[in-house]
Amino acid sequence: MSLLLPDFRKMLGLLIRSGLGVGLLISVAQAQVLTQVNKDLGHGFHSQESKQINVPGRWHSNQSFKFLYFEKRHLCQCSEFSIAPSGQVALFQDASTKVISSFNVAKNSVTPYVKLPAGKLQNVVWLAQEKQVELQLLTPINGVETSIKKRLHLKK
């Protein structure tokens, strides 16, 4: 039994002569490039950053997406995150909802903190044996982006 492979040069010639090949070649030339970088963060956590880079002339913008995982569990598509020095808790801000949440490794549970003021998480300082954190948020106050600090008691 023999396997016959098509002659791709002949097929491409037919496509080009028929006009179908031009669209095929144009769509291939404008393809997006997607790269993924995985980073081990320790204590079972890892991040993955996916970048979408478009060919010049495309209407899409270049985008970067960051994801946080604990072992195989997807925690969030995060704009910012911080892992406690012990690795028992992670704090993160979801990129789409902007909600800040914590993940408790021992309980394998996520706790959202919806009563925090709206704003972009800038910094996390772990306090009091990781039962408290001090958050620095960039939040709009009277139309002006202002950096504020909030102390958060983590639910363990």
C-alpha positions as a Python dict, from the first residue, in 0.01 Angstrom:
ca = {
    (1, 'M'): (0, 0, 0),
    (2, 'S'): (149, 333, -99),
    (3, 'L'): (52, 676, 15),
    (4, 'L'): (20, 943, -253),
    (5, 'L'): (97, 1293, -136),
    (6, 'P'): (-48, 1589, -327),
    (7, 'D'): (184, 1813, -523),
    (8, 'F'): (149, 2134, -328),
    (9, 'R'): (308, 2345, -602),
    (10, 'K'): (38, 2235, -846),
    (11, 'M'): (-235, 2292, -586),
    (12, 'L'): (-102, 2642, -504),
    (13, 'G'): (-86, 2724, -875),
    (14, 'L'): (-450, 2620, -917),
    (15, 'L'): (-554, 2825, -613),
    (16, 'I'): (-376, 3134, -739),
    (17, 'R'): (-518, 3101, -1091),
    (18, 'S'): (-867, 3057, -949),
    (19, 'G'): (-835, 3363, -723),
    (20, 'L'): (-881, 3161, -404),
    (21, 'G'): (-509, 3147, -333),
    (22, 'V'): (-474, 3525, -300),
    (23, 'G'): (-711, 3537, -3),
    (24, 'L'): (-541, 3233, 147),
    (25, 'L'): (-196, 3392, 117),
    (26, 'I'): (-319, 3725, 255),
    (27, 'S'): (-478, 3564, 560),
    (28, 'V'): (-161, 3362, 627),
    (29, 'A'): (53, 3677, 597),
    (30, 'Q'): (-161, 3859, 857),
    (31, 'A'): (-159, 3582, 1117),
    (32, 'Q'): (-123, 3657, 1486),
    (33, 'V'): (169, 3529, 1687),
    (34, 'L'): (94, 3391, 2032),
    (35, 'T'): (371, 3326, 2282),
    (36, 'Q'): (341, 3174, 2626),
    (37, 'V'): (587, 3208, 2911),
    (38, 'N'): (545, 2995, 3222),
    (39, 'K'): (711, 3098, 3548),
    (40, 'D'): (742, 2887, 3864),
    (41, 'L'): (660, 3111, 4163),
    (42, 'G'): (728, 2847, 4429),
    (43, 'H'): (503, 2672, 4681),
    (44, 'G'): (297, 2516, 4397),
    (45, 'F'): (210, 2849, 4232),
    (46, 'H'): (299, 2937, 3876),
    (47, 'S'): (209, 3211, 3633),
    (48, 'Q'): (157, 3202, 3261),
    (49, 'E'): (181, 3505, 3038),
    (50, 'S'): (36, 3486, 2689),
    (51, 'K'): (118, 3757, 2439),
    (52, 'Q'): (-75, 3827, 2122),
    (53, 'I'): (138, 4014, 1873),
    (54, 'N'): (-26, 4123, 1551),
    (55, 'V'): (132, 4175, 1215),
    (56, 'P'): (164, 4547, 1125),
    (57, 'G'): (-146, 4684, 958),
    (58, 'R'): (-391, 4475, 1157),
    (59, 'W'): (-662, 4658, 1350),
    (60, 'H'): (-612, 4450, 1666),
    (61, 'S'): (-378, 4583, 1933),
    (62, 'N'): (-99, 4388, 2093),
    (63, 'Q'): (-220, 4230, 2415),
    (64, 'S'): (-72, 4047, 2710),
    (65, 'F'): (-268, 3816, 2938),
    (66, 'K'): (-142, 3696, 3276),
    (67, 'F'): (-285, 3393, 3454),
    (68, 'L'): (-219, 3263, 3806),
    (69, 'Y'): (-238, 2893, 3891),
    (70, 'F'): (-198, 2684, 4203),
    (71, 'E'): (-78, 2346, 4082),
    (72, 'K'): (-335, 2267, 3809),
    (73, 'R'): (-606, 2497, 3945),
    (74, 'H'): (-665, 2819, 3752),
    (75, 'L'): (-708, 3103, 4002),
    (76, 'C'): (-749, 3406, 3782),
    (77, 'Q'): (-659, 3611, 3483),
    (78, 'C'): (-482, 3863, 3702),
    (79, 'S'): (-361, 4214, 3663),
    (80, 'E'): (-169, 4189, 3993),
    (81, 'F'): (-99, 3920, 4254),
    (82, 'S'): (114, 3854, 4561),
    (83, 'I'): (202, 3527, 4732),
    (84, 'A'): (263, 3519, 5108),
    (85, 'P'): (620, 3433, 5211),
    (86, 'S'): (500, 3099, 5354),
    (87, 'G'): (317, 3015, 5030),
    (88, 'Q'): (-4, 2939, 5221),
    (89, 'V'): (-202, 3235, 5084),
    (90, 'A'): (-209, 3431, 4760),
    (91, 'L'): (-381, 3764, 4703),
    (92, 'F'): (-480, 3867, 4351),
    (93, 'Q'): (-689, 4112, 4151),
    (94, 'D'): (-899, 3971, 3869),
    (95, 'A'): (-825, 4155, 3544),
    (96, 'S'): (-1186, 4169, 3422),
    (97, 'T'): (-1386, 4231, 3741),
    (98, 'K'): (-1111, 4416, 3936),
    (99, 'V'): (-1221, 4223, 4248),
    (100, 'I'): (-941, 4147, 4494),
    (101, 'S'): (-951, 3792, 4631),
    (102, 'S'): (-737, 3561, 4842),
    (103, 'F'): (-664, 3194, 4786),
    (104, 'N'): (-609, 2973, 5090),
    (105, 'V'): (-393, 2671, 5003),
    (106, 'A'): (-499, 2460, 5305),
    (107, 'K'): (-870, 2504, 5231),
    (108, 'N'): (-825, 2516, 4852),
    (109, 'S'): (-1070, 2808, 4851),
    (110, 'V'): (-1098, 3157, 4706),
    (111, 'T'): (-1245, 3444, 4910),
    (112, 'P'): (-1345, 3765, 4726),
    (113, 'Y'): (-1328, 4100, 4909),
    (114, 'V'): (-1599, 4297, 4731),
    (115, 'K'): (-1623, 4575, 4992),
    (116, 'L'): (-1280, 4715, 4912),
    (117, 'P'): (-1278, 5047, 4726),
    (118, 'A'): (-1254, 5021, 4349),
    (119, 'G'): (-904, 5066, 4217),
    (120, 'K'): (-593, 4905, 4077),
    (121, 'L'): (-389, 4696, 4318),
    (122, 'Q'): (-38, 4839, 4327),
    (123, 'N'): (137, 4680, 4623),
    (124, 'V'): (83, 4420, 4896),
    (125, 'V'): (265, 4407, 5232),
    (126, 'W'): (212, 4088, 5436),
    (127, 'L'): (159, 4154, 5810),
    (128, 'A'): (80, 3976, 6140),
    (129, 'Q'): (178, 3621, 6051),
    (130, 'E'): (1, 3654, 5715),
    (131, 'K'): (-339, 3709, 5875),
    (132, 'Q'): (-338, 4070, 5758),
    (133, 'V'): (-216, 4255, 5451),
    (134, 'E'): (-171, 4619, 5374),
    (135, 'L'): (-289, 4700, 5024),
    (136, 'Q'): (-193, 5000, 4820),
    (137, 'L'): (-464, 5085, 4568),
    (138, 'L'): (-473, 5343, 4290),
    (139, 'T'): (-833, 5462, 4309),
    (140, 'P'): (-1026, 5755, 4160),
    (141, 'I'): (-1121, 6012, 4424),
    (142, 'N'): (-1310, 6316, 4293),
    (143, 'G'): (-1189, 6233, 3942),
    (144, 'V'): (-821, 6217, 4044),
    (145, 'E'): (-624, 5890, 4059),
    (146, 'T'): (-507, 5872, 4421),
    (147, 'S'): (-294, 5611, 4596),
    (148, 'I'): (-458, 5489, 4917),
    (149, 'K'): (-368, 5221, 5173),
    (150, 'K'): (-616, 4973, 5316),
    (151, 'R'): (-559, 4705, 5577),
    (152, 'L'): (-731, 4376, 5510),
    (153, 'H'): (-789, 4092, 5759),
    (154, 'L'): (-769, 3765, 5571),
    (155, 'K'): (-1025, 3494, 5636),
    (156, 'K'): (-839, 3174, 5719),
}
